[in-house]
Amino acid sequence: MNDDMSDESKSCSLPSSTEPTATRSTVPMWIFVVTLLLLFLGFAFFDKKGGWFDVRVYAPYNSSEELEAAQPKSAAAVAMAAGKKNYETYCGSCHGNDGAGKIAQAPPLSGSEWVMTKGAERLAHIPLAGLGGPIKVEGKDWNMNMAAMGAGLSDTDLAAVLTYIRGSWGNKMGEVSPDDIKKVRAEVGKAPQPYTGEKLMTMPE
Amino acid sequence: MKSGFSIFLAILLTLGGSWIGFVVAPTMQLGTAKLTTALVTGDTWPQQRTGEATLGQQIYRANGCVACHTMQLRQDGVSFEVVLTSAGKINPTAVSNLISTLTLTGLNKEAADIAADKISAVGGKTETHLTATGADISNYHAVRRSVAADYLYDAPVQLGSLRAGPDLANIGARQPVAAVHLQHLYAPSSVTAKSAMPSYKFLFEVRKQINGVASPDALNLPAEFATAAGYEVVPKPEAKQLVAYLLSLRADAPLYEAPFTPATTKP
């Protein structure tokens, strides 16, 4: 007890010359590094799991994309997705993945009068038989040759592709059923000759 | 006062900060919530309560039910199941052979897509079914989590924070029989043997039977809880309102925010 007292009195009676003073000193660099790292990790976690405050995103979904992907799809939506896949494989390289066509390669499909027909029968002849010679699309003249790109696809797959073409990029025409494709496939026969524009016009819509 | 302005500023920032955080931000986020549509059926969600059930909400509030019951279901995850709807005409044997080698239940989204693609490649047609998973989902026989839309007609929203009793977010779907709820309110242990819930006898009236005939509303109690012969237990309007409210508590329609495949659409 007495020792404690003496210790205290000692520390209190230090000479004023040794009084501690605050001086300027630089903040250590590692504090900035650690702070920035923590901020970065925090934001990365928020970006991954936070859903960016979307009112419709709840756990266990981490983002609106994940929630959208988990939605139960109708049969029509599934056909559209399958059609998109095949379109981008077989048609997109010339007609463009946006359906806008490519100069000196293929005419546009979006808004094309050959696509926006009431039924899909005339349209179905093109991928099944091919098309050659001069045609007019959306007021412009085209003179190209298209092979029978769709002849190798199954009825279901080609129907999905045509459904996709007729329902995308602003096109709003009805679905194409595999039965329609089957009918046209039988019409064009086993070894089809590419159609000309005039011959195609004689086909029912 | 020397630092009066600083104190004022500190109080303003503290209260203003919490006001912005607890009132303004949630109102901006959820204040414009509108009626939504249930998936599959296309019905509006949530469904408007009857007048009786709306009154019942105030009985629920007045009796402090929220102290022991929560009204919020959590969900840990989703599980996908690939269901074959048609083996197709091309090669049904190949489809059935393939099916026997694949895992089709308890999948995640990617695995379910891969399995569905494999089956469709050989000509089979599939549907992918979604099931909510989690402790709350299995403990309370729920089908999905609670979302903000479920509380649109609640004033006040009584989420609760303690589960001395079970969660009630989906009680209307779990126990749709009003008579069971009434008996449970009058004598909880007559329905659940070890129930910790107090009896809400004051919501009922014990009265003499008229000409020895029980009234249609009278509770049908087991012998050990029954009243003296010639007497009956009938619910007061408050009890009926509370039960109407309990029956209106449902979280059983699939919503965009919390999708699942309803059992009725499963083949």
Chai-1 contact restraints between the chains, C-beta under 6 A:
chainA,res_idxA,chainB,res_idxB,connection_type,confidence,min_distance_angstrom,max_distance_angstrom,comment,restraint_id
A,V55,B,Q29,contact,1.0,0.0,6.0,A-B,restraint_1
A,V55,B,L30,contact,1.0,0.0,6.0,A-B,restraint_2
A,R56,B,E257,contact,1.0,0.0,6.0,A-B,restraint_3
A,Y58,B,V147,contact,1.0,0.0,6.0,A-B,restraint_4
A,Y58,B,E257,contact,1.0,0.0,6.0,A-B,restraint_5
A,P60,B,Q75,contact,1.0,0.0,6.0,A-B,restraint_6
A,P60,B,G77,contact,1.0,0.0,6.0,A-B,restraint_7
A,Q71,B,P259,contact,1.0,0.0,6.0,A-B,restraint_8
A,P72,B,P259,contact,1.0,0.0,6.0,A-B,restraint_9
A,P72,B,T261,contact,1.0,0.0,6.0,A-B,restraint_10
